[in-house]
Amino acid sequence: MAKRVDKIFEDIKRLSKNEQKELLRLLPKALNVAPEDLLWARLAESSFSFWDNPEDQVYDEL
């Protein structure tokens, strides 16, 4: 990755969980991602509901 991207990535990892969630909320607007694209992703989430189990709970916050 480019040095600037590496630095941004490292800075994000140092944010608190609440700050990371706020960034995630704001990031689509900053990246000019269309609301429809986010809706398609949200709609697809139900396709993966079979993975909602205690064994993979560690991945739920990613």
C-alpha positions as CSV (number, residue, x, y, z in Angstrom):
1,M,0.0,0.0,0.0
2,A,1.0,3.6,-0.4
3,K,2.6,5.2,2.6
4,R,-0.3,7.5,3.1
5,V,-2.8,4.7,3.1
6,D,-0.6,2.7,5.5
7,K,-0.6,5.6,7.9
8,I,-4.3,6.1,7.7
9,F,-4.8,2.4,8.3
10,E,-2.6,2.5,11.4
11,D,-4.4,5.6,12.7
12,I,-7.8,3.9,12.3
13,K,-6.6,0.9,14.3
14,R,-5.7,3.3,17.1
15,L,-9.2,4.7,17.3
16,S,-11.6,3.6,20.0
17,K,-14.5,1.3,19.1
18,N,-16.9,4.2,19.2
19,E,-14.7,6.3,16.9
20,Q,-14.3,3.4,14.5
21,K,-18.1,3.0,14.4
22,E,-18.5,6.8,13.7
23,L,-15.9,6.6,11.0
24,L,-17.8,3.6,9.4
25,R,-21.0,5.7,9.5
26,L,-19.3,8.6,7.7
27,L,-17.0,6.8,5.4
28,P,-19.5,6.1,2.6
29,K,-20.2,9.8,2.2
30,A,-16.4,10.6,2.2
31,L,-15.8,7.9,-0.5
32,N,-18.9,9.0,-2.5
33,V,-20.6,5.6,-2.2
34,A,-24.2,5.8,-3.4
35,P,-26.9,5.1,-0.8
36,E,-28.3,2.4,-3.1
37,D,-25.0,0.5,-3.0
38,L,-25.2,0.5,0.8
39,L,-28.8,-0.8,0.6
40,W,-27.8,-3.7,-1.7
41,A,-25.0,-4.7,0.8
42,R,-27.5,-4.5,3.7
43,L,-30.0,-6.6,1.7
44,A,-27.4,-9.3,1.0
45,E,-26.5,-9.6,4.7
46,S,-29.5,-12.0,5.3
47,S,-27.9,-14.4,2.9
48,F,-25.2,-15.0,5.5
49,S,-27.4,-15.5,8.5
50,F,-26.3,-19.2,8.8
51,W,-23.0,-17.9,10.1
52,D,-24.7,-16.3,13.1
53,N,-23.5,-18.7,15.7
54,P,-21.3,-18.6,18.9
55,E,-18.3,-20.1,17.0
56,D,-17.8,-17.2,14.7
57,Q,-19.0,-14.4,17.1
58,V,-15.4,-13.1,17.3
59,Y,-15.8,-11.9,13.6
60,D,-19.1,-10.0,14.2
61,E,-17.3,-6.8,15.1
62,L,-15.1,-6.7,12.0
